[in-house]
Amino acid sequence: MKRLHRRFRTYGFMIGSVLMLTTTLFGQGSLDYTGGLKVKLNEDGSKYFRLIQWHQVWVRSIENNPGTVDVTGRSSDQTFDVGMRRSRFIMYSQINDDFLVLMHWGINNQTFANGGGSGTGGAGGYGAGKKPQVFIHDAWTQYKIADNLKDTRNGGLPFSMHIGVGLHYWNGLSRLTSASTLNIMTLDFPLVQYPNIEFTDQFARQYGIYAKGQLGKFGYRMHLNKPFLTDNSAALSANQAVNIATENWSVGGYWEYQFADREADVVPYKVGSYLGTKEVFNIGAGFYHHPEASGIQTLNGLERQDHTHFAFDVFYDKPLNTQKGTALTALTTLYLYDFGDNYLRNIGIMNVNPNGNAGANTSVSGFGNAEPFLGTGTISTTQVGYLLPKNLLSKGQLQPYAQFTHKQLDFLDTGIQNYDFGLNYYLDGHNAKVTLQYALRPIVTGSQVQGFELSEHRSTFTIQCQIYL
């Protein structure tokens, strides 16, 4: 009961704070963003550059994994913190329709205890968590091969193709693997859509060559990439595969059939929710293959194993009542992951308390908010949101949503689930919004010898404040 009382006391404080914040925002009014920060370089706007800036700030109350200790070494059941989930810029420009150049840079995941620049720690101006390093997310150039989407007078199918090269986000596998962080419907992605995150990629990007475009109602993107060198061979064992060094290229692709409105593909970032401005119904499928990227120890020595993944998804976004402004958004995705025998990764997003005291009931993933995240097996995710009528509030709109993730990972040999329930408060669409989310993550205990079991779920309550221009 003490733990429940402490948790809900914290939640009450957080909700009260966000109500004060939204009142302040209303008092200042909201901006009309329309075309964003776009600068025309000629009269008709065909030559331009556009700059996008955004912050996503998280205020969290985390129910820690069993055995967790805080930064002083004391037992810690709960952590309350504020952190920067994302702070970024994107700039892209065209001098004509044939060429496009894009750069995307910023920081991610800075907290009071981690996320600082390399070598930071201890006391002073370069203490732990301070002065995060701005780094490049995307940097690529693109060239038009063909584009007759608007001109089919010769009787041919609408067709476009653009070729690009660089550090890019034109990923294969699934819709979410190239999703925009600006218009996510949920607080955050399930994140299982990034199989290589921060191992053989740079924050979901790899260097490579891509082709993207549309053929009739089909949209496509394909890539040939040179993954970043990742060598975890020091952890080689006979129990589970790990990443090992290789110079092999990866290949991937994603194709979707668009039954309703055609989605724009000037940039790779897939929209999470159109908020009633567009009707989209897409069915997609994709893959990713990186030969000999994993290794496992056998009686005959090192056995190299491939990374081969497949995904299938359905995205539906439809205005329901245009006068009231209601809309339905739904996305479901199935991932078939093969990283090699019994491959498993544990991750804790912005984990400020990764240390603890091991015991019989501690999580196999460790401490803080770490959990079994990715591995060989199957993972399915489903999210559904409903945009409520405009007239419920004097200003802004509400969108309750729910997200469910099920993982059946070979190493654990037991099904585990994540549950996320949230509410978006759109002050001015995705440009200015506040999100509240209550999430439950699985705690898995046991061992390979004794077997694993899903023993309980622990919670995280988060408030996100987002503004982008």
N, C-alpha and C positions, 0 to 999 in steps of 0.2 A: 504493500500500500504506500510506503514511503516513496518508492521509486515512481509510482503512478502519480502521486501528489506533486512531486518535484517536477516531473515531466510536464504535467498540465499547467502548473504554475508558470513554467518557462514559456509554454505555448501561448498562454494568455498574454504574457508580456510582449511576445513577438507580434501577435495579432493586433494588440493595442498600438504598437509602434507603427505598423503598416497603415492602420486607419489614420493616424496623425499625418503620416507621409502623404497619403492620397488626398487628404484635405488640403494640404499645402500645395500640392500639384494643381488641384482644381482652382485654388485661389490665384495661381499664376497663369491659368489658362493653358491651352495646348496649341502647338504649332500645326500649320497646314503643310505637310511635308511634300505632297504631290510628287514631283519628279526628283526630289532629293537634291543633294548638292551636286548639280550637273552644270558644267560650264560649257557653253557652246563656243566653238572656235570659228564658225561661219554662220550666216544668217539662217540657213535651213536646219542647222543642228546636226548635219551629217558628220561633221568633224567636232569632236567633243572629248572631254574627260570627265569622269564622275568619281567622287570621293564618298565613301561610306565609312562612318565611324560608329562604334557602339561599345557599351559597357553592360555586363551582366553581373550584378553583385548579389551574392548569396548570404543570407543570415540563416544559420542552421542550429538546430538542437538535435544532437546525435545520441542515440542510445547505443553505447559502445559494446563491442563484442566481449564475451566473458574473459576475465583476467586482465583487461586493459589497465595500463597505468598512465597517468598524465605526465607532463614534462618534469614534474618534481619527483616522480617515482611513486606517487601515491595511487592507490586503487581509484579508478575512475569509471563510474557507471554511465556518466553522461558528459557530453562536451557541448558547449555553447560558443559559437564563433561567428565571425564575419569574414568573408573572403571574396576575392575577385575570380569568378569562374572564367570570364573572358573579357579582354579589353583589346580591341583590334581596329585596324583600318584596312579597307580595300580601295584600290584605285585602279581603274581601267580606262582605256582611251582608244579611239579610232580616228585616224586621219581620213580614211574612206572605208567603204564596205568590205574591202579585201583584207584588211589587216586589223588585228586587235592585240593589245599588250595589256597584261594584268599583273598586279602585285598585291599581295595580301600579307600583312605583318601584324604583330602584336604579342601579347602575353596571355597565359592561361594559368589558372590554378594557384594563385598566390594567397597564402593564409598568414596568420601571425607566426607560424612555426616553420613553414616550408614554402617552396616555390621561388626562393630567392636565386640570385645569380650563382654561377659556379664558384665554389670556394667560400661562399658566405657561411658564417657561423660565429658563435661566441658573442662578444660584446662589440659595441660601437656601430658606426655607420654601415658596416657590412655584416651585421648580425644575421642570424638565421631568418630566412623568409624575406629579407630585404633586397631591394634593387634587382627585381627580376629581369632577365635578359630578353629584350625584344628580339624576336627571330622571324624569319620568313616562313610563312605557311605555303603560299602559292607564288610562283614566278614563271610565267609562260608566255610565249608568243604564238599567235594563231593566224592561219592563212586560209582564205576562202578558195575552195575547189569548185563548188557549184552551189547555186541557190536560186531555185525557181519556185519557191513555196508560194509566192504571190502571183506567179505568171505561168499558167498552164494552157496557154492558147494553142499550143501545138498538140494537145491531146495527151501529153505524158503525165505521169504521176508527179505530184509535188515532191520535189527532191532537194535536199541540201547536204553538203558535206564540207566540213572544215577540218584541217589538219593542224595540230599544235605540238609543241615540244617544250619541255622544261619540267620544273617541279610542279606537278598538277594534281587536280582533284577530280578529273574525269574518270572516276573509278568504275570498275566492273562490280559485279556481285548483286547489289540491290539498290533500291531507291534511297534508302537511308544511308548507304555507304557514300553517297554524294549529297547528303542533305544539307540545307542551309541552317546555320545556327541562329539566324535572325528571326525566322518565323516558325520555330518549333511549336507544336501545339502543347506537348508535355513540357514540364520543367526542363528536361534534358532528354537526350536520346537514351534508348536502352543501352547504347554503346557496344553491344555485342555485334553490331554491324561492321565494326572495324577489326578484322582478324589480325592485322599486323601492327596495331596501334603502339607506336613508340618502340617497336622492335625493328622490323625491316622497313618501316616508313618513318617520315618526319611529320608527326601529328596528322596521320591519315593521308599523307602525300608521298609519292615516290617520283624520282626522275624518270622521264620516259617520253614516248611518242604516242599521241592519241589521234583518233578520228571520231568525229561526232556529227550528228545531223538527223534528218528525218526523211523517210520515204513513205509518202502517203500518210497513213495514220500510225505508222511505225516510227518510234524514236530509237536511236541507237547511240552507243558510245563504246569504243574498243581501245585497248591500250597495250603497248609493249613497253615494260618498265625494267629498270635496273634497280632492284631493291637495295636498301642500305645494308651494309655489312653488319651482321649480328651473330656473335659467337658465344654461346653459353655452354661450350663443350666441357668446361670445368664441372658442370653439373650432370654429365653423362652417367646414366645408370641403366640397369636392365628393367627398371620399373616403368619408366615413362620417357617418351621422346622429348627432346629439347631442341631449341634453335642451334644450328651449327653454321660455320662459315661456308659460303658458297658464292661463286661468281655467276651463277645461272640467272638468266632473265626471267621475269614473270610475265604472264599474259592474262588478260581478263576482258570481260565485256558485259554489257547490260543492254537488253532489248525490251521495249514495252509497246503494247498496242493501246492506242488512245481512242476509246470509244466515243468520248464527248469532245469537249474543247481541247484544242492543241495547246500544250504548254510551251512557253518560251524556253529557248536553250542558248541564249547569248552567253550566259555563264553557267557553270556546272551545278549550282546550288539548288537542290530540289526543295520546293515549298512544302511546309508542314501542314498549314491550314490556310485556305484562301478567304476565310471569314465571309463567305457568301458572295464573293465577287466573281466567281468562276465555277463552272460545273466540269469536274474532271472525274473520269472513270478509266483507270489504267490497270492493265495486267502485265506484269513484268517478270523476267527471268534473267539470271546472270551467273557468271562463274569467275573464279580466280585460280590460277595454277602457278606454283613456284617449285620447280623440280629440286629435289635433294636439299631442301631447306631445313629439315630436321634430322636428328640422329638418335639412335638408341644402341646401347651396348648389348652384344650377343656373345655367345660362346666363341663365335668365329671373328670377334672384333666388332668394329663400328659398322652399323647398318644405316645407310642413308635412306631417308623417307621423304616423300613429296608432301607439299601443302596443296590440297585440291579441295575447293569449296564450290558449292552450288547454292543458289537462293531463288525463291519464288515469292512474289508479292502481289497484293491487290490493294489499290488506293482508290478511295471514293470520297469525293468532296462535292456537296450539292447544296445550293440555296433551297430552302424549303418554303419560306414565305418572304418575298422580296419587300413587302410593305413593313413587316415586323422586323426584318433583318435576321431571321433565324436560318441556321444552316447545320448540316451534319457532316462530320469528318470522320473517316475510318481508314485504318491501315492495318493489314496483317501480313506478316512475313515469316517464311520458314527458311532456316539456314541448315545446310548439311555440311558440317565441318569435318575435315580430315587433315590434321596436322602431324599425323604419325601416331604410333601406339600410345594410348593413355596420356596424351599431351594435355596439360592443364595450366592455366594462368589464373592467379588470384590478384585482384585489383581493388583498391579503395580510393574513390575519387576525393581529392583534396584531403587525404587522411592525415590528420594532425596528431593522432596518438597511435602510431604503428607499433608501439612496444607494450610488453605485458609479461605476465607470469603464467607459464604453461601449466595446464592441469588436465584432469580427466575430461572436463566438460568444455575445454576451450576449443575455439573454431579451428578447423584445419587450414583456414585461410589466414589466420593470424589475428591481429588486434585492431582496435579502432573501428573503422567501418569497412574493413576488407571483406571480400566475399569471393566465392568461385565465379569467375567471370567468363572465361573462354576455354574451349578445349575441344578435343575430338568428340563428336557426337552430334546431336540435333538440338537446335534452339529455335523456339517459335515466339514471336512477339505480336501482340494485338493492342491497338489503341483506338479509342472511340471518344469523340467529343461532340457536344451539342452547344451551339451558339444561341443563347437565350435572346428573347425579344429586346429591341432597343428601348422600349418604353418602360422597362422595369426600373431604370435608373434615370436620373436627370441628365447624366452625362456618362458616356462609356457603355460597355457591354460586358456581360459575364459569359464564361464558357467553362462549365464543368467537364471534366474528362476522367478517364480511367485507362490504365495501361497494365497489361498482364504479360509476364515473360515466363516461359517454361523451358528448363534446361534438362536434357538427359545426356550427361557427360559420361563417357566410358570409364574414366578413372574412378569416379565416385560411385557408379553403378546404382544410383538412386536419383529419382526425379526431384528437382528443386524449383522453387517458384519465387518470383518477385511480384509485388503488388504496389501500384502507384495510383493515388487518388489526388486529383488537384482541381484548382479553380483559377482560370485566367481572368484578370480584370483589365480589359482593354480601355485605356484612357484615350488612345488615338491609334487604334489598330495595333499591329505589332511594333509600331514606332515608339510607343510609350505604353508599357504594360507592367502589371504586378502579378506575380504568380505565387500561389500557395500550394504546397504539395506535401502529402503525408505518404511516406514510402516504407514498405516492409521488405527487408532483405533476409535471405536464408542463413541460418547458422548450422553448419554441417560439422558433426563430431565423429570421432572414430579413427580407424586406420585401415590400411590395406589388409592387414592380417585379421583384424577383428571385424572389418566391414564398416561402412559409413552409414550414417543416418541423418536425416533432417530433424534436428532436435527442437528448433524453435525459429521464430522470426524476431528481428529487432528493427526498431523504427528510426526514421529520420524525418524531422519536420523542417521544411525549408521555405523561406520567403525569398523570391527573386525580384529585384527591381531592374528593369531593362529599358533603356532608351537608345534608339539608333537614329542617325540622321543620314 
